[in-house]
Amino acid sequence: MRIVVLTGAGISAESGIPTFRGKDGLWNKFRPQDLATPSAFERDPVTVWKWYDWRRQIIAKAEPNEGHRIIARMEQEFDDFYLITQNVDGLHQRAGSKKVIELHGNIWTLRCTSCSHQKTDYRAPLPEIPPSCERCGALMRPGVVWFGESLPEDALNLSMDLSRSADIFVVVGTSATVYPAAQLPILARSSGAKLVEVNPQETDLTSYADLSVRKKASDGLREVLEFIYTN
């Protein structure tokens, strides 16, 4: 039985990660579209990097929550298990998940804008804003997908293949309204998978779900396990 889980910002909210910009007064005047775009970075890389450095520092202090840990245990328990995440915080990996497909990249990855060199850097705060490439000296950018950019082709194609072949597809902590990720649960359902949703609020997926759990991720995933065991 193939089990595929798709997670969004809701699962990391329990670890204290702001869903995007949080309540910090310094950043309230900015819309995400003002910062998380190639044009914003080209126009003002210092401000963009200061925002990402602020987010990195918040994430560095956070710990994986029970929701992350339950998903990591599911990977150990079920042989044919895959996790697709829209999150960039790396908390799934810190909880022990290994089969992780990151649709939107990872905030701990730095990528050169010139020679495409990339590396993982967990320093928070970064000693240099904006960071420069150790190989060619050009600007480094966060290794995340910005508004207006395409998702990594390999990650998206693999996610679509897994969705088509899933027996149970679980959506946790995301309203699934942002495409192309939002098409994955529908693709799974139309291919015959049982669709399970964990979200405190009703979403566009609710009417398609075989089970819709109105709880936060850590509590709802316990019910999901019971559903899997009986199906």
PyRosetta script that sets phi, psi and omega in degrees:
from pyrosetta import init, pose_from_sequence

init()
pose = pose_from_sequence("MRIVVLTGAGISAESGIPTFRGKDGLWNKFRPQDLATPSAFERDPVTVWKWYDWRRQIIAKAEPNEGHRIIARMEQEFDDFYLITQNVDGLHQRAGSKKVIELHGNIWTLRCTSCSHQKTDYRAPLPEIPPSCERCGALMRPGVVWFGESLPEDALNLSMDLSRSADIFVVVGTSATVYPAAQLPILARSSGAKLVEVNPQETDLTSYADLSVRKKASDGLREVLEFIYTN")
pose.set_psi(1, 122.9)
pose.set_omega(1, -179.8)
pose.set_phi(2, -91.6)
pose.set_psi(2, 124.9)
pose.set_omega(2, 178.5)
pose.set_phi(3, -114.8)
pose.set_psi(3, 127.3)
pose.set_omega(3, 178.7)
pose.set_phi(4, -123.5)
pose.set_psi(4, 131.1)
pose.set_omega(4, 179.6)
pose.set_phi(5, -116.1)
pose.set_psi(5, 134.5)
pose.set_omega(5, 174.5)
pose.set_phi(6, -115.4)
pose.set_psi(6, 123.1)
pose.set_omega(6, 179.8)
pose.set_phi(7, -116.5)
pose.set_psi(7, 155.0)
pose.set_omega(7, 177.2)
pose.set_phi(8, -133.8)
pose.set_psi(8, -165.1)
pose.set_omega(8, -171.7)
pose.set_phi(9, -59.6)
pose.set_psi(9, -27.0)
pose.set_omega(9, -176.4)
pose.set_phi(10, -59.9)
pose.set_psi(10, -33.1)
pose.set_omega(10, -178.1)
pose.set_phi(11, -72.0)
pose.set_psi(11, -32.2)
pose.set_omega(11, 179.2)
pose.set_phi(12, -83.7)
pose.set_psi(12, -16.5)
pose.set_omega(12, 178.4)
pose.set_phi(13, -60.0)
pose.set_psi(13, -32.5)
pose.set_omega(13, 178.7)
pose.set_phi(14, -68.5)
pose.set_psi(14, -16.1)
pose.set_omega(14, 176.2)
pose.set_phi(15, -94.0)
pose.set_psi(15, 4.3)
pose.set_omega(15, 178.7)
pose.set_phi(16, 86.6)
pose.set_psi(16, 16.2)
pose.set_omega(16, 178.4)
pose.set_phi(17, -85.6)
pose.set_psi(17, 120.3)
pose.set_omega(17, 176.1)
pose.set_phi(18, -58.2)
pose.set_psi(18, 143.9)
pose.set_omega(18, -176.1)
pose.set_phi(19, -63.1)
pose.set_psi(19, -29.9)
pose.set_omega(19, 171.6)
pose.set_phi(20, -153.1)
pose.set_psi(20, -60.5)
pose.set_omega(20, -176.2)
pose.set_phi(21, -120.0)
pose.set_psi(21, -9.0)
pose.set_omega(21, 174.5)
pose.set_phi(22, 68.0)
pose.set_psi(22, -156.9)
pose.set_omega(22, -174.3)
pose.set_phi(23, -109.0)
pose.set_psi(23, 7.9)
pose.set_omega(23, -177.8)
pose.set_phi(24, -65.9)
pose.set_psi(24, 122.7)
pose.set_omega(24, -174.5)
pose.set_phi(25, -59.3)
pose.set_psi(25, -32.0)
pose.set_omega(25, -178.7)
pose.set_phi(26, -59.0)
pose.set_psi(26, -33.1)
pose.set_omega(26, -173.4)
pose.set_phi(27, -105.2)
pose.set_psi(27, -2.9)
pose.set_omega(27, -177.7)
pose.set_phi(28, -64.3)
pose.set_psi(28, -24.3)
pose.set_omega(28, -178.5)
pose.set_phi(29, -78.9)
pose.set_psi(29, -9.1)
pose.set_omega(29, 179.9)
pose.set_phi(30, -102.4)
pose.set_psi(30, 137.5)
pose.set_omega(30, 167.4)
pose.set_phi(31, -86.9)
pose.set_psi(31, 152.0)
pose.set_omega(31, 176.3)
pose.set_phi(32, -52.3)
pose.set_psi(32, -36.6)
pose.set_omega(32, -179.2)
pose.set_phi(33, -66.5)
pose.set_psi(33, -17.3)
pose.set_omega(33, 177.6)
pose.set_phi(34, -81.2)
pose.set_psi(34, -14.1)
pose.set_omega(34, -173.1)
pose.set_phi(35, -122.9)
pose.set_psi(35, -38.5)
pose.set_omega(35, -173.7)
pose.set_phi(36, -95.9)
pose.set_psi(36, 57.1)
pose.set_omega(36, 178.6)
pose.set_phi(37, -142.0)
pose.set_psi(37, 153.3)
pose.set_omega(37, 175.5)
pose.set_phi(38, -59.5)
pose.set_psi(38, -37.8)
pose.set_omega(38, -178.5)
pose.set_phi(39, -68.1)
pose.set_psi(39, -37.1)
pose.set_omega(39, 177.3)
pose.set_phi(40, -63.4)
pose.set_psi(40, -41.6)
pose.set_omega(40, -180.0)
pose.set_phi(41, -66.9)
pose.set_psi(41, -39.4)
pose.set_omega(41, 178.9)
pose.set_phi(42, -66.2)
pose.set_psi(42, -36.9)
pose.set_omega(42, -177.4)
pose.set_phi(43, -75.7)
pose.set_psi(43, -42.0)
pose.set_omega(43, -173.1)
pose.set_phi(44, -151.1)
pose.set_psi(44, 75.2)
pose.set_omega(44, -176.9)
pose.set_phi(45, -63.4)
pose.set_psi(45, -28.2)
pose.set_omega(45, -179.2)
pose.set_phi(46, -65.2)
pose.set_psi(46, -48.9)
pose.set_omega(46, 180.0)
pose.set_phi(47, -63.9)
pose.set_psi(47, -42.9)
pose.set_omega(47, 178.7)
pose.set_phi(48, -60.4)
pose.set_psi(48, -43.9)
pose.set_omega(48, -178.6)
pose.set_phi(49, -69.9)
pose.set_psi(49, -33.6)
pose.set_omega(49, 176.5)
pose.set_phi(50, -62.4)
pose.set_psi(50, -38.7)
pose.set_omega(50, 178.4)
pose.set_phi(51, -65.9)
pose.set_psi(51, -45.7)
pose.set_omega(51, 179.3)
pose.set_phi(52, -67.2)
pose.set_psi(52, -35.0)
pose.set_omega(52, 177.4)
pose.set_phi(53, -65.3)
pose.set_psi(53, -38.3)
pose.set_omega(53, 175.1)
pose.set_phi(54, -61.3)
pose.set_psi(54, -45.0)
pose.set_omega(54, 179.0)
pose.set_phi(55, -65.1)
pose.set_psi(55, -41.8)
pose.set_omega(55, 178.7)
pose.set_phi(56, -60.2)
pose.set_psi(56, -39.0)
pose.set_omega(56, 179.8)
pose.set_phi(57, -67.0)
pose.set_psi(57, -37.5)
pose.set_omega(57, 176.5)
pose.set_phi(58, -64.6)
pose.set_psi(58, -46.3)
pose.set_omega(58, -178.2)
pose.set_phi(59, -65.2)
pose.set_psi(59, -36.3)
pose.set_omega(59, -178.7)
pose.set_phi(60, -61.2)
pose.set_psi(60, -30.0)
pose.set_omega(60, -179.1)
pose.set_phi(61, -86.9)
pose.set_psi(61, -10.7)
pose.set_omega(61, -176.3)
pose.set_phi(62, -85.0)
pose.set_psi(62, 158.8)
pose.set_omega(62, 176.9)
pose.set_phi(63, -123.3)
pose.set_psi(63, 148.1)
pose.set_omega(63, 173.4)
pose.set_phi(64, -57.0)
pose.set_psi(64, 142.6)
pose.set_omega(64, -179.8)
pose.set_phi(65, -100.9)
pose.set_psi(65, -177.4)
pose.set_omega(65, -176.1)
pose.set_phi(66, -61.2)
pose.set_psi(66, -31.9)
pose.set_omega(66, 176.6)
pose.set_phi(67, -61.2)
pose.set_psi(67, -46.7)
pose.set_omega(67, 176.2)
pose.set_phi(68, -59.8)
pose.set_psi(68, -42.9)
pose.set_omega(68, -176.4)
pose.set_phi(69, -68.5)
pose.set_psi(69, -37.1)
pose.set_omega(69, 177.6)
pose.set_phi(70, -62.7)
pose.set_psi(70, -42.8)
pose.set_omega(70, 179.4)
pose.set_phi(71, -64.2)
pose.set_psi(71, -39.4)
pose.set_omega(71, 177.1)
pose.set_phi(72, -62.5)
pose.set_psi(72, -39.0)
pose.set_omega(72, 178.4)
pose.set_phi(73, -69.0)
pose.set_psi(73, -33.8)
pose.set_omega(73, 177.3)
pose.set_phi(74, -61.4)
pose.set_psi(74, -39.3)
pose.set_omega(74, 178.4)
pose.set_phi(75, -62.6)
pose.set_psi(75, -37.2)
pose.set_omega(75, 179.3)
pose.set_phi(76, -71.7)
pose.set_psi(76, -32.8)
pose.set_omega(76, -173.5)
pose.set_phi(77, -83.6)
pose.set_psi(77, -35.6)
pose.set_omega(77, -176.7)
pose.set_phi(78, -109.2)
pose.set_psi(78, 123.9)
pose.set_omega(78, -175.7)
pose.set_phi(79, -64.0)
pose.set_psi(79, -40.5)
pose.set_omega(79, -175.6)
pose.set_phi(80, -102.5)
pose.set_psi(80, 76.0)
pose.set_omega(80, -173.3)
pose.set_phi(81, -132.5)
pose.set_psi(81, 138.1)
pose.set_omega(81, 178.1)
pose.set_phi(82, -140.6)
pose.set_psi(82, 145.2)
pose.set_omega(82, 178.5)
pose.set_phi(83, -117.3)
pose.set_psi(83, 125.4)
pose.set_omega(83, 173.8)
pose.set_phi(84, -111.6)
pose.set_psi(84, 127.6)
pose.set_omega(84, -179.7)
pose.set_phi(85, -127.9)
pose.set_psi(85, 144.4)
pose.set_omega(85, 172.9)
pose.set_phi(86, -92.3)
pose.set_psi(86, -6.2)
pose.set_omega(86, -177.6)
pose.set_phi(87, -81.7)
pose.set_psi(87, 153.0)
pose.set_omega(87, -178.5)
pose.set_phi(88, -115.1)
pose.set_psi(88, 7.4)
pose.set_omega(88, -169.4)
pose.set_phi(89, -84.8)
pose.set_psi(89, -13.9)
pose.set_omega(89, 179.2)
pose.set_phi(90, 75.4)
pose.set_psi(90, 9.0)
pose.set_omega(90, -177.4)
pose.set_phi(91, -69.1)
pose.set_psi(91, -29.6)
pose.set_omega(91, 176.6)
pose.set_phi(92, -61.4)
pose.set_psi(92, -44.6)
pose.set_omega(92, -179.9)
pose.set_phi(93, -65.8)
pose.set_psi(93, -38.4)
pose.set_omega(93, 179.1)
pose.set_phi(94, -66.4)
pose.set_psi(94, -26.4)
pose.set_omega(94, 177.5)
pose.set_phi(95, -79.4)
pose.set_psi(95, -12.7)
pose.set_omega(95, 178.0)
pose.set_phi(96, 117.5)
pose.set_psi(96, -2.5)
pose.set_omega(96, 178.1)
pose.set_phi(97, -70.3)
pose.set_psi(97, 138.6)
pose.set_omega(97, -179.8)
pose.set_phi(98, -117.7)
pose.set_psi(98, -35.1)
pose.set_omega(98, 179.4)
pose.set_phi(99, -86.9)
pose.set_psi(99, 71.8)
pose.set_omega(99, -174.3)
pose.set_phi(100, -113.9)
pose.set_psi(100, 124.6)
pose.set_omega(100, 174.3)
pose.set_phi(101, -106.5)
pose.set_psi(101, 115.6)
pose.set_omega(101, -176.9)
pose.set_phi(102, -96.9)
pose.set_psi(102, 105.4)
pose.set_omega(102, -178.0)
pose.set_phi(103, -70.6)
pose.set_psi(103, -30.6)
pose.set_omega(103, -174.3)
pose.set_phi(104, -112.3)
pose.set_psi(104, 15.8)
pose.set_omega(104, 178.2)
pose.set_phi(105, 85.1)
pose.set_psi(105, -162.8)
pose.set_omega(105, -176.0)
pose.set_phi(106, -142.1)
pose.set_psi(106, 131.1)
pose.set_omega(106, -174.8)
pose.set_phi(107, -69.3)
pose.set_psi(107, -17.3)
pose.set_omega(107, 180.0)
pose.set_phi(108, -88.0)
pose.set_psi(108, -1.2)
pose.set_omega(108, 176.6)
pose.set_phi(109, -93.6)
pose.set_psi(109, 133.3)
pose.set_omega(109, 173.9)
pose.set_phi(110, -113.0)
pose.set_psi(110, 133.6)
pose.set_omega(110, -176.7)
pose.set_phi(111, -128.0)
pose.set_psi(111, 133.1)
pose.set_omega(111, -179.1)
pose.set_phi(112, -70.7)
pose.set_psi(112, 139.2)
pose.set_omega(112, 179.9)
pose.set_phi(113, -82.0)
pose.set_psi(113, -6.9)
pose.set_omega(113, -177.7)
pose.set_phi(114, -114.3)
pose.set_psi(114, -57.8)
pose.set_omega(114, -173.8)
pose.set_phi(115, -99.1)
pose.set_psi(115, 0.4)
pose.set_omega(115, 177.2)
pose.set_phi(116, 68.0)
pose.set_psi(116, 9.9)
pose.set_omega(116, 172.2)
pose.set_phi(117, -61.4)
pose.set_psi(117, 137.7)
pose.set_omega(117, 176.5)
pose.set_phi(118, -136.7)
pose.set_psi(118, 154.5)
pose.set_omega(118, -178.7)
pose.set_phi(119, -151.4)
pose.set_psi(119, 162.7)
pose.set_omega(119, 174.3)
pose.set_phi(120, -97.3)
pose.set_psi(120, 131.1)
pose.set_omega(120, -177.4)
pose.set_phi(121, -138.8)
pose.set_psi(121, 110.5)
pose.set_omega(121, -176.6)
pose.set_phi(122, -94.2)
pose.set_psi(122, 8.4)
pose.set_omega(122, 179.7)
pose.set_phi(123, -69.9)
pose.set_psi(123, 132.5)
pose.set_omega(123, 178.8)
pose.set_phi(124, -149.2)
pose.set_psi(124, 111.3)
pose.set_omega(124, 6.7)
pose.set_phi(125, -77.8)
pose.set_psi(125, 159.5)
pose.set_omega(125, 174.5)
pose.set_phi(126, -70.9)
pose.set_psi(126, 143.4)
pose.set_omega(126, -178.5)
pose.set_phi(127, -72.9)
pose.set_psi(127, -18.1)
pose.set_omega(127, -177.8)
pose.set_phi(128, -134.0)
pose.set_psi(128, 125.4)
pose.set_omega(128, 177.3)
pose.set_phi(129, -125.4)
pose.set_psi(129, 117.9)
pose.set_omega(129, -5.5)
pose.set_phi(130, -79.3)
pose.set_psi(130, 152.5)
pose.set_omega(130, 178.8)
pose.set_phi(131, -71.5)
pose.set_psi(131, 151.5)
pose.set_omega(131, 178.7)
pose.set_phi(132, -117.9)
pose.set_psi(132, 155.4)
pose.set_omega(132, -176.3)
pose.set_phi(133, -70.8)
pose.set_psi(133, 131.4)
pose.set_omega(133, 179.6)
pose.set_phi(134, -72.0)
pose.set_psi(134, -15.5)
pose.set_omega(134, -178.4)
pose.set_phi(135, -94.1)
pose.set_psi(135, -44.4)
pose.set_omega(135, -174.6)
pose.set_phi(136, -122.7)
pose.set_psi(136, -8.2)
pose.set_omega(136, 177.8)
pose.set_phi(137, 85.6)
pose.set_psi(137, -3.5)
pose.set_omega(137, 179.7)
pose.set_phi(138, -74.9)
pose.set_psi(138, 171.9)
pose.set_omega(138, 178.8)
pose.set_phi(139, -66.1)
pose.set_psi(139, 139.9)
pose.set_omega(139, 168.6)
pose.set_phi(140, -95.3)
pose.set_psi(140, 149.5)
pose.set_omega(140, 177.3)
pose.set_phi(141, -123.3)
pose.set_psi(141, 160.0)
pose.set_omega(141, 174.0)
pose.set_phi(142, -63.1)
pose.set_psi(142, 141.4)
pose.set_omega(142, -178.8)
pose.set_phi(143, -84.9)
pose.set_psi(143, 53.5)
pose.set_omega(143, -179.4)
pose.set_phi(144, -123.5)
pose.set_psi(144, 162.9)
pose.set_omega(144, 177.8)
pose.set_phi(145, -88.8)
pose.set_psi(145, 124.0)
pose.set_omega(145, -180.0)
pose.set_phi(146, -94.2)
pose.set_psi(146, 163.5)
pose.set_omega(146, 173.8)
pose.set_phi(147, -55.6)
pose.set_psi(147, 133.9)
pose.set_omega(147, 179.4)
pose.set_phi(148, 90.4)
pose.set_psi(148, -6.5)
pose.set_omega(148, 178.2)
pose.set_phi(149, -101.9)
pose.set_psi(149, 153.6)
pose.set_omega(149, 177.8)
pose.set_phi(150, -80.6)
pose.set_psi(150, 150.6)
pose.set_omega(150, 174.1)
pose.set_phi(151, -69.0)
pose.set_psi(151, 154.6)
pose.set_omega(151, 176.6)
pose.set_phi(152, -55.2)
pose.set_psi(152, 126.0)
pose.set_omega(152, -172.2)
pose.set_phi(153, -60.6)
pose.set_psi(153, -43.2)
pose.set_omega(153, -178.5)
pose.set_phi(154, -63.5)
pose.set_psi(154, -43.9)
pose.set_omega(154, -179.0)
pose.set_phi(155, -65.3)
pose.set_psi(155, -41.6)
pose.set_omega(155, -179.2)
pose.set_phi(156, -67.8)
pose.set_psi(156, -44.5)
pose.set_omega(156, -179.4)
pose.set_phi(157, -63.6)
pose.set_psi(157, -41.8)
pose.set_omega(157, 177.9)
pose.set_phi(158, -64.1)
pose.set_psi(158, -41.4)
pose.set_omega(158, 179.1)
pose.set_phi(159, -62.0)
pose.set_psi(159, -40.8)
pose.set_omega(159, 179.0)
pose.set_phi(160, -67.2)
pose.set_psi(160, -40.8)
pose.set_omega(160, 178.2)
pose.set_phi(161, -63.1)
pose.set_psi(161, -43.0)
pose.set_omega(161, 179.5)
pose.set_phi(162, -66.0)
pose.set_psi(162, -37.7)
pose.set_omega(162, 179.4)
pose.set_phi(163, -64.0)
pose.set_psi(163, -42.7)
pose.set_omega(163, 180.0)
pose.set_phi(164, -64.4)
pose.set_psi(164, -29.6)
pose.set_omega(164, -174.0)
pose.set_phi(165, -102.7)
pose.set_psi(165, 3.5)
pose.set_omega(165, -177.4)
pose.set_phi(166, -72.0)
pose.set_psi(166, 144.7)
pose.set_omega(166, 170.5)
pose.set_phi(167, -92.0)
pose.set_psi(167, -37.7)
pose.set_omega(167, 174.3)
pose.set_phi(168, -131.8)
pose.set_psi(168, 127.6)
pose.set_omega(168, -179.3)
pose.set_phi(169, -118.5)
pose.set_psi(169, 121.3)
pose.set_omega(169, -174.6)
pose.set_phi(170, -112.9)
pose.set_psi(170, 127.3)
pose.set_omega(170, 179.7)
pose.set_phi(171, -110.9)
pose.set_psi(171, 120.9)
pose.set_omega(171, -173.5)
pose.set_phi(172, -125.6)
pose.set_psi(172, 121.0)
pose.set_omega(172, 170.2)
pose.set_phi(173, 69.6)
pose.set_psi(173, 28.9)
pose.set_omega(173, 175.5)
pose.set_phi(174, -144.4)
pose.set_psi(174, 140.9)
pose.set_omega(174, 178.2)
pose.set_phi(175, -79.0)
pose.set_psi(175, -10.0)
pose.set_omega(175, 177.7)
pose.set_phi(176, 53.4)
pose.set_psi(176, 53.9)
pose.set_omega(176, 177.7)
pose.set_phi(177, -114.4)
pose.set_psi(177, -11.0)
pose.set_omega(177, -177.9)
pose.set_phi(178, -98.7)
pose.set_psi(178, 118.9)
pose.set_omega(178, 179.9)
pose.set_phi(179, -88.7)
pose.set_psi(179, 151.7)
pose.set_omega(179, 11.0)
pose.set_phi(180, -87.8)
pose.set_psi(180, -6.5)
pose.set_omega(180, -178.6)
pose.set_phi(181, -59.0)
pose.set_psi(181, -33.4)
pose.set_omega(181, -176.6)
pose.set_phi(182, -65.0)
pose.set_psi(182, -19.7)
pose.set_omega(182, -178.8)
pose.set_phi(183, -80.6)
pose.set_psi(183, -16.3)
pose.set_omega(183, -174.9)
pose.set_phi(184, -62.9)
pose.set_psi(184, -47.1)
pose.set_omega(184, 178.3)
pose.set_phi(185, -62.5)
pose.set_psi(185, -38.3)
pose.set_omega(185, 179.6)
pose.set_phi(186, -68.0)
pose.set_psi(186, -38.9)
pose.set_omega(186, 177.0)
pose.set_phi(187, -61.7)
pose.set_psi(187, -42.4)
pose.set_omega(187, 178.6)
pose.set_phi(188, -64.3)
pose.set_psi(188, -45.8)
pose.set_omega(188, -178.1)
pose.set_phi(189, -62.8)
pose.set_psi(189, -43.6)
pose.set_omega(189, -179.0)
pose.set_phi(190, -69.9)
pose.set_psi(190, -18.6)
pose.set_omega(190, 178.3)
pose.set_phi(191, -93.1)
pose.set_psi(191, 4.2)
pose.set_omega(191, 174.3)
pose.set_phi(192, 106.5)
pose.set_psi(192, 0.4)
pose.set_omega(192, -179.9)
pose.set_phi(193, -74.3)
pose.set_psi(193, 151.6)
pose.set_omega(193, 168.6)
pose.set_phi(194, -81.7)
pose.set_psi(194, 130.7)
pose.set_omega(194, -174.3)
pose.set_phi(195, -103.7)
pose.set_psi(195, 127.2)
pose.set_omega(195, -179.9)
pose.set_phi(196, -121.8)
pose.set_psi(196, 135.4)
pose.set_omega(196, -178.7)
pose.set_phi(197, -123.9)
pose.set_psi(197, 135.1)
pose.set_omega(197, 172.9)
pose.set_phi(198, -122.6)
pose.set_psi(198, 110.3)
pose.set_omega(198, -178.6)
pose.set_phi(199, -162.5)
pose.set_psi(199, 134.2)
pose.set_omega(199, 178.5)
pose.set_phi(200, -61.8)
pose.set_psi(200, -26.3)
pose.set_omega(200, -179.0)
pose.set_phi(201, -111.0)
pose.set_psi(201, 155.7)
pose.set_omega(201, 172.7)
pose.set_phi(202, -68.4)
pose.set_psi(202, 144.1)
pose.set_omega(202, -179.3)
pose.set_phi(203, -130.6)
pose.set_psi(203, 179.7)
pose.set_omega(203, 177.6)
pose.set_phi(204, -65.8)
pose.set_psi(204, -18.0)
pose.set_omega(204, -179.6)
pose.set_phi(205, -85.0)
pose.set_psi(205, -17.2)
pose.set_omega(205, -170.2)
pose.set_phi(206, -54.8)
pose.set_psi(206, -41.7)
pose.set_omega(206, -176.6)
pose.set_phi(207, -69.7)
pose.set_psi(207, -17.5)
pose.set_omega(207, 179.4)
pose.set_phi(208, -94.2)
pose.set_psi(208, -14.4)
pose.set_omega(208, -169.4)
pose.set_phi(209, -77.0)
pose.set_psi(209, 140.1)
pose.set_omega(209, 171.6)
pose.set_phi(210, -76.2)
pose.set_psi(210, -27.7)
pose.set_omega(210, 175.3)
pose.set_phi(211, -144.2)
pose.set_psi(211, 126.5)
pose.set_omega(211, 178.0)
pose.set_phi(212, -123.5)
pose.set_psi(212, 114.6)
pose.set_omega(212, -174.6)
pose.set_phi(213, -103.6)
pose.set_psi(213, 117.1)
pose.set_omega(213, -177.7)
pose.set_phi(214, -89.3)
pose.set_psi(214, 64.5)
pose.set_omega(214, 179.6)
pose.set_phi(215, -142.8)
pose.set_psi(215, 165.6)
pose.set_omega(215, 172.8)
pose.set_phi(216, -67.2)
pose.set_psi(216, 164.3)
pose.set_omega(216, -169.8)
pose.set_phi(217, -56.5)
pose.set_psi(217, -49.1)
pose.set_omega(217, -173.5)
pose.set_phi(218, -62.1)
pose.set_psi(218, -38.4)
pose.set_omega(218, 178.1)
pose.set_phi(219, -77.2)
pose.set_psi(219, -41.8)
pose.set_omega(219, -176.6)
pose.set_phi(220, -66.8)
pose.set_psi(220, -33.0)
pose.set_omega(220, -178.2)
pose.set_phi(221, -67.0)
pose.set_psi(221, -24.4)
pose.set_omega(221, 175.4)
pose.set_phi(222, -65.2)
pose.set_psi(222, -38.8)
pose.set_omega(222, 176.6)
pose.set_phi(223, -68.7)
pose.set_psi(223, -33.8)
pose.set_omega(223, 178.4)
pose.set_phi(224, -62.7)
pose.set_psi(224, -41.7)
pose.set_omega(224, 178.8)
pose.set_phi(225, -59.6)
pose.set_psi(225, -42.5)
pose.set_omega(225, 177.8)
pose.set_phi(226, -61.5)
pose.set_psi(226, -40.2)
pose.set_omega(226, 178.9)
pose.set_phi(227, -62.9)
pose.set_psi(227, -42.8)
pose.set_omega(227, -179.4)
pose.set_phi(228, -64.6)
pose.set_psi(228, -42.9)
pose.set_omega(228, -178.1)
pose.set_phi(229, -62.8)
pose.set_psi(229, -27.0)
pose.set_omega(229, -175.3)
pose.set_phi(230, -101.7)
pose.set_psi(230, 6.4)
pose.set_omega(230, -179.0)
pose.set_phi(231, -124.9)
pose.dump_pdb("model.pdb")
